[in-house]
Structures are given as C-alpha cells and as structure tokens.
Amino acid sequence: MSDRSVPGEAVGETAWSRFERWRRPLLWLAVVVAALAILFYAAGSWFFSNMIYDRALDPDRGTSTPDIEVLGYDGETITLSALDAPDSLTTEGIWGLETSDGYGQVHGIVAASDQQVVRRYSHIMGAEPSPGAFADLEVKAFPSDPLTGLDFAYEDVNVEGELGTLPAWFVDGSDSTWVVCYHGNALTRLDCLRLLDITATAGYPTLVASYRNNPGGPADPSGLMQYGRAEWPDVGAGVAYAVGRGADSVVVAGLSMGGAVVTSYLLESTATDAVVGLILDAPALDLGASIDLGAEDESLPVIGLPVPRSLVSVTKWVSSLRWDIDWGAIDYLARVDELDKPILLFHGVEDSTVPIAISDELQESRPDLVWDYIRAPGAEHTAAWNVGPDLYAERVLAFIETVSSGR
C-alpha cells in the first residue's frame, strides 16, 4: 500500500499537532494585523480630528483665496474661467464676486462652456474687475457693511453679553417687531445682509448680531466654537437688547451654526417670551451628522480610498477627548419636542456642508411648528436666497407678519 502523506506533513500527524505547528505563525500574524489596525485608527483619527478642528471648531480660520480668473469685462457682463470653478458659477441666481480690490454681483448666465462662463454683472464697490485678476465667488452676496452693500444707514452698536461687548449692526425701522440675525461659523455678520435687505426694506428694525469668538468681541474660554453649547447666552443678550430698545416682539434668525446657536437659546433660556418666531437657514442642528456628510467627500491620505465609517466613529471619539466635544449636547434634533416657537425653514437641496436630512427630520418631527419649509433646488450651503431671492423674501415677510400679528 502506498504512503499518501501530504508533503510537509509528518506521517501520522494529528489535527492538534498541525494546530500546534501553525499556532505561533498565526499568533504573530494576528499581532501584526492588530498593530497595523491600531496604527491605522490612531493615525487616521488624529489626522481627521485635526481636520474637524480646522473646519468646524477653530475661530481663527483664514479667508478663502480667490481662484477664479477674470477673462473679460465689458461693464455689463463678466467672463470667468470655468476651470476648477465651484458649481455656483454655473448655477442661476445671485452671487457675490470679490477681487483683491473690488466687489460686485453676478446674476443671470448669458453663456457657458467647459472653458468659460459669461454672466451679468453689477459693480458695488472698489475697482472694477479686469482681465487677469482672480476673484472669489461667494454666497454672502454683499460686501463690507449695510451702507456699502445695501445703502442702508446703520448704527454700530454694542450688545452686552456675559463675557463682554458683542458688536452688532442695527438698521432702524417703523415696526414694533424686530428681527435679530446670527451668522454661521465663518464668524462674519455679512452672512445676514441678504436677510437684512428683506426685513429692513419692509420696515422691520433689524439687528445683525454676533456671538463670542467674533472679531472685535470676547473669546470663549475654551478657544473653540461650540455650536450653541456655550454661545446661547449671547443670543439672549441680543434679544434683551431689542426689548430694551422698544421691541414688542422678536423674530430670531440663524444661518448654519447660527441656527444651532439660536435653537440652543430657545432650549436653554428661561427668557424667551419676547420671541415669536424662528427663521432657520441650513441649520447645523447636529454637528455629528455634518461630520458624517463631510467624511463622504474625503479620502484616506496617500492611498486615496474612501474613509471607512468605522474610522469616522473613532475620529469623533478622539475629537471628543481632544476638544471636549459633547456630541449629544449639540444634537438638537434629539430635543425638538421641547421647542415651542413657529419656525420658517430653508435648506439647499445640494448642501454638502450641513445635510438637508437635518431639516427634513425637523419638519417631519415638528410639523405643528414648521410654518413653512423651503427645500431650494440647486442650492448649496445657505444659498436658498441666492437661487431664489424673490421666493425667499416672500416667505420671510409672510412669516414675520403671521407670527407678529398673534401678539
């Protein structure tokens, strides 16, 4: 009878002896795999937690660099390079166009190709654009201040908050209902000039307010933006300022992170009686969900593969340790049952910063409070006004009239 033993296997070797022979190499393999996994998650979570800090928590972020080349300008239209340009360049609507020494607005699209886009242009301030210059296309749409951008006389006023003086712009009006607006995490009051144009034109006194970490204002002791967890008393100070100057009722508005800040105020403060309504534009009511959305557009350094969800989860945990982020405390969707003020809600369908699912859930959870919800097709983050200024204005004014008439 022939010997049919397997090559490399001793004659008569048992299953246990085979296991014993492979046990040490397998253990070493397991150790190596575990070490590589630990290294991957440690390095990856540290890298991406730095990104969270830079993009969401750091109040001292730099400004964007103009990167759209001006190819031509004839006084009425402007020709811009379409190479590596943002989607807003080919989106109908109104956008701000800032060069190093001037500012204007682009309007309707006249012509477009893969190489260039021609749009109608209205100049607002500074030097007119010239071929060869580089520009930044921005959602804010108005420059500098209410007078320069909108021709509204305004006051520079100081709102006294718990940490110190909070700078604000005030445009007076004839109505007894005030509008108080809070910007997003770019920390510029220019976010609110689109809303100011609507409310001040209609005669509503409007306070374009600020909160801690703004230029010219007090810094939060943490050195971080906290998405309402720390900033909400500053909204209370803005509302108190309005009441102190004669407001019978107040509509509070918040864009992006400002939406989280004003929502936190309504949830935490015991002094909200003057507030009759809330305008939210792409509100960042769950920072964790925004981090998840942003991770979908990122890739792993060097290898370029998509970021696995497990790494996102570890990154959030590491971020909570490094930056003292309480993800549950800034998930305001979990507390929407506590809200009791009517809400006008805007959100861009193409928002890649704050997922529109946040606003969808708010509307689905509290249809009794959401007076109207405008899902703006083609709009990126806080760009509902830009793609539909007439509808935006009509809904804002109708909302303010409705909630103020109930007082």
C-alpha positions in Angstrom: 0.0 0.0 0.0 1.4 3.4 -0.9 2.1 6.2 1.6 -0.3 9.1 0.8 1.0 11.5 3.3 0.7 15.2 2.4 4.0 16.9 1.5 5.4 18.8 4.5 3.2 16.9 7.0 4.7 14.3 9.2 3.3 10.7 8.9 0.6 10.2 11.5 0.4 13.9 12.3 -2.8 14.7 14.2 -5.1 17.8 13.9 -3.8 19.0 17.2 -0.2 18.7 16.2 -0.9 20.6 13.0 -2.5 23.4 15.0 0.5 23.5 17.3 2.8 23.8 14.3 0.8 26.8 12.9 -0.1 28.4 16.2 3.0 30.6 16.6 2.9 32.0 13.0 -0.8 32.6 13.3 -0.3 34.4 16.5 2.4 36.6 15.0 0.1 37.3 12.1 -2.7 38.3 14.4 -0.3 40.6 16.4 0.9 42.3 13.2 -2.6 42.8 11.9 -3.8 44.2 15.2 -0.7 46.5 15.4 -1.4 47.8 11.8 -5.1 48.3 12.7 -4.2 50.3 15.8 -1.7 52.4 13.9 -4.3 53.0 11.1 -7.0 54.1 13.5 -4.7 56.1 15.7 -3.0 58.0 12.9 -6.2 58.3 10.9 -8.3 59.6 13.7 -5.6 62.1 14.8 -5.4 63.4 11.2 -9.1 63.7 10.7 -9.7 65.2 14.2 -7.3 67.9 13.2 -9.5 68.5 10.1 -12.6 68.7 12.3 -10.8 71.4 14.4 -9.7 73.3 11.4 -13.0 73.3 9.6 -15.6 73.4 12.4 -14.0 74.4 15.8 -11.2 76.9 15.1 -12.5 80.5 15.3 -9.3 81.9 13.7 -9.5 80.3 10.3 -8.2 82.2 7.4 -10.2 83.6 4.5 -10.6 81.8 1.1 -8.1 82.5 -1.7 -9.6 84.0 -4.9 -9.2 81.3 -7.6 -11.5 82.2 -10.5 -9.8 84.0 -13.3 -11.5 87.0 -14.8 -11.2 86.6 -18.6 -13.2 89.7 -19.7 -15.5 92.5 -18.6 -17.5 95.0 -20.6 -19.4 96.9 -17.9 -22.5 94.8 -18.1 -21.2 91.2 -18.3 -18.2 89.4 -16.9 -16.5 86.4 -18.4 -15.0 84.0 -15.8 -12.9 80.9 -16.2 -14.9 77.7 -15.6 -11.7 75.6 -14.9 -11.9 74.2 -11.4 -14.7 76.7 -10.6 -17.4 76.0 -7.9 -20.8 74.7 -9.1 -22.3 78.1 -8.1 -20.6 79.6 -11.2 -23.0 77.7 -13.4 -26.0 77.9 -11.1 -28.6 80.6 -11.8 -29.0 83.1 -9.1 -27.2 86.0 -7.4 -23.6 85.6 -6.0 -21.0 87.9 -4.7 -17.8 88.3 -6.7 -14.9 89.6 -4.7 -11.5 90.6 -6.2 -8.5 91.9 -4.3 -9.7 95.5 -4.7 -13.4 95.4 -5.6 -16.7 93.8 -5.2 -19.8 93.1 -7.3 -22.6 90.6 -8.0 -23.0 88.1 -10.8 -26.6 87.5 -11.9 -28.1 85.5 -14.8 -26.0 83.3 -17.0 -25.5 84.6 -20.6 -23.4 81.8 -22.0 -21.5 78.9 -20.6 -19.0 76.3 -21.9 -16.4 74.0 -20.3 -13.8 76.7 -20.5 -15.7 79.9 -19.5 -19.0 81.3 -18.2 -20.4 84.7 -19.1 -22.8 86.3 -16.5 -24.5 89.6 -16.0 -22.6 91.7 -13.5 -23.4 94.7 -11.3 -20.5 96.5 -9.6 -20.9 97.6 -6.0 -17.6 99.0 -4.6 -13.8 99.4 -5.3 -12.1 98.8 -8.6 -14.0 97.2 -11.4 -12.7 93.7 -12.4 -10.0 93.5 -15.0 -8.9 90.6 -17.2 -6.2 88.5 -15.5 -7.5 89.3 -12.0 -8.6 86.5 -9.7 -11.9 86.5 -7.9 -13.8 84.6 -5.2 -17.4 83.7 -5.8 -19.3 83.8 -2.5 -22.7 83.1 -1.1 -22.8 86.3 1.1 -23.5 88.5 -2.0 -23.0 91.8 -0.3 -19.7 93.4 1.0 -18.4 95.3 3.9 -21.5 96.7 5.8 -25.2 97.6 5.4 -24.4 101.0 4.0 -21.8 99.9 1.4 -23.6 96.8 0.3 -27.2 97.9 0.6 -27.3 101.7 1.0 -28.9 101.3 4.5 -27.9 103.8 7.1 -27.0 101.8 10.2 -25.6 102.1 13.7 -22.6 100.3 15.1 -24.0 99.2 18.4 -22.7 97.2 21.4 -24.7 94.4 22.9 -23.5 93.5 26.4 -23.1 89.8 26.8 -21.9 87.7 29.7 -18.3 87.7 28.5 -18.2 91.3 27.3 -19.3 93.5 24.5 -20.7 91.9 21.3 -20.5 94.1 18.2 -23.6 94.4 16.0 -25.1 96.4 13.2 -28.6 98.0 13.7 -30.9 99.3 11.0 -33.9 101.1 12.4 -37.4 100.6 11.2 -41.0 101.6 11.9 -42.4 98.3 13.1 -42.5 97.1 16.7 -41.4 93.6 15.7 -37.6 93.3 15.5 -35.5 90.8 13.6 -32.3 89.6 15.2 -30.0 87.6 12.9 -27.0 85.4 13.8 -24.3 84.2 11.3 -22.6 80.9 10.7 -19.2 79.6 11.7 -17.3 81.8 9.2 -17.9 84.4 12.0 -18.9 87.2 9.8 -22.1 89.3 10.1 -22.1 89.6 6.3 -24.0 86.3 6.3 -27.1 88.2 7.4 -27.1 91.0 4.9 -29.3 89.0 2.5 -31.9 88.8 5.2 -31.4 92.4 6.3 -32.2 93.6 2.7 -35.6 92.0 3.1 -36.5 92.9 6.6 -35.2 96.5 6.6 -36.8 97.3 3.3 -40.1 96.2 4.8 -39.6 98.5 7.9 -38.7 95.9 10.5 -35.9 97.1 12.8 -33.1 94.6 12.3 -30.1 93.7 14.5 -27.3 91.9 12.7 -25.8 90.5 15.9 -22.7 88.4 16.9 -21.7 86.0 19.5 -18.4 85.1 21.2 -15.3 84.5 19.2 -16.3 87.1 16.7 -13.7 89.7 15.6 -13.9 92.6 18.0 -15.8 90.6 20.6 -14.9 88.4 23.5 -13.3 84.9 23.1 -14.9 81.9 24.6 -12.7 80.5 27.4 -12.5 77.2 25.5 -11.0 78.9 22.5 -13.4 76.9 20.3 -16.7 77.4 18.5 -19.2 75.2 20.4 -22.4 75.2 18.2 -24.7 76.7 20.8 -23.4 74.8 23.8 -21.6 77.9 25.1 -22.9 80.7 22.8 -26.6 80.6 23.5 -26.5 83.3 26.3 -25.2 85.8 23.6 -28.5 85.3 21.7 -30.3 86.1 24.9 -28.3 89.3 25.2 -29.3 90.3 21.6 -33.0 89.6 22.3 -32.7 91.6 25.6 -31.1 94.5 23.6 -34.0 94.6 21.2 -36.6 94.6 24.0 -34.6 97.2 25.8 -34.9 99.5 22.8 -38.6 99.1 22.4 -39.3 95.8 20.6 -42.7 94.3 21.4 -41.8 91.0 19.8 -38.7 89.5 18.2 -38.1 87.1 15.3 -34.7 85.4 15.7 -32.8 84.1 12.6 -29.8 81.8 12.4 -27.8 80.6 9.5 -25.8 77.3 9.6 -24.0 77.3 13.0 -26.1 80.3 13.9 -29.1 78.0 13.6 -27.7 75.8 16.3 -26.9 78.8 18.5 -30.4 80.3 18.4 -32.0 76.9 18.8 -29.9 76.2 21.9 -31.0 79.6 23.2 -34.7 78.6 22.9 -34.0 75.3 24.6 -31.8 76.6 27.4 -33.1 80.1 28.2 -35.9 80.9 30.6 -36.3 84.4 29.0 -37.7 83.7 25.5 -41.2 85.3 25.9 -40.4 88.1 23.5 -39.5 85.7 20.7 -42.5 84.9 18.4 -40.7 83.1 15.6 -37.5 81.4 14.4 -36.0 81.6 10.9 -33.5 78.8 10.2 -31.4 78.6 7.1 -29.4 75.3 6.7 -29.3 75.0 10.5 -26.4 72.9 11.9 -28.6 71.2 14.4 -26.4 68.0 14.6 -22.7 68.6 14.1 -22.1 64.9 14.1 -24.3 64.5 11.1 -22.4 67.2 9.3 -19.1 65.5 10.1 -20.5 62.3 8.6 -21.5 64.1 5.5 -18.1 65.8 5.1 -16.3 62.4 5.5 -18.1 61.1 2.4 -16.1 63.6 0.3 -12.8 62.8 1.9 -10.3 60.1 1.1 -7.5 58.4 3.0 -4.1 60.2 2.7 -1.6 58.5 0.3 -3.8 55.5 -0.7 -6.8 57.6 -1.7 -9.5 55.1 -0.7 -12.8 56.3 0.9 -12.8 57.0 4.6 -14.4 53.9 6.3 -17.3 54.7 8.7 -15.5 52.9 11.5 -12.7 55.5 11.2 -15.2 58.3 11.3 -16.6 56.9 14.6 -13.2 56.6 16.1 -12.3 60.2 14.9 -15.4 61.5 16.7 -14.4 59.8 19.9 -10.8 61.1 19.6 -12.2 64.6 18.9 -14.4 64.4 22.0 -11.3 63.7 24.1 -9.1 66.3 22.4 -11.6 69.2 22.1 -14.1 68.3 24.8 -16.9 67.9 22.2 -20.2 66.5 23.7 -21.8 65.2 20.5 -25.1 64.6 22.3 -25.3 68.1 23.8 -25.1 69.6 20.3 -27.6 67.2 18.7 -30.6 69.5 18.9 -32.7 67.2 16.8 -32.9 65.0 19.8 -34.7 67.8 21.7 -37.0 69.2 19.1 -40.0 68.1 21.1 -39.1 70.9 23.6 -39.4 73.7 21.1 -42.5 75.9 21.1 -41.9 78.7 18.6 -43.1 78.7 15.0 -40.3 78.0 12.5 -39.6 79.1 8.9 -37.1 76.7 7.5 -34.8 77.0 4.4 -32.3 74.4 3.2 -30.5 73.9 -0.1 -31.0 70.5 -1.7 -27.3 70.3 -2.8 -25.9 71.3 0.6 -22.6 69.5 1.1 -21.9 71.1 4.5 -25.0 70.5 6.6 -27.1 67.6 5.4 -30.5 68.5 4.3 -31.7 65.4 6.2 -31.4 67.5 9.3 -34.1 69.9 8.1 -36.2 67.1 6.7 -36.2 65.5 10.2 -37.0 68.7 11.9 -40.0 69.2 9.6 -41.1 65.6 10.0 -40.8 65.7 13.8 -42.5 69.0 14.4 -44.9 69.7 11.5 -47.0 71.6 14.1 -44.2 74.2 14.5 -42.7 74.3 11.0 -44.8 77.0 9.4 -43.1 76.5 6.0 -40.2 74.6 4.7 -38.4 75.6 1.5 -36.2 73.0 0.0 -34.2 75.0 -2.5 -33.3 73.0 -5.7 -29.7 73.6 -6.9 -28.7 75.4 -3.7 -25.5 74.7 -1.8 -25.0 75.6 1.9 -27.0 78.7 3.0 -27.7 79.5 -0.7 -31.5 79.3 -0.7 -31.7 83.1 -1.0 -29.1 83.1 -3.8 -31.0 80.8 -6.1 -34.5 82.2 -5.3 -34.3 85.7 -3.7 -37.9 86.6 -4.6 -39.4 83.4 -3.0 -37.1 83.8 0.0 -38.3 87.4 0.6 -41.9 86.5 0.1 -41.8 83.7 2.6 -39.8 85.7 5.2 -42.2 88.6 5.1 -45.3 86.4 5.2 -43.8 84.6 8.2 -43.0 87.7 10.2 -46.4 89.2 9.5 -48.1 86.0 10.6 -46.2 85.5 13.9 -46.1 89.1 14.9 -49.9 89.5 14.4 -50.5 86.9 17.0 -49.1 89.1 19.8 
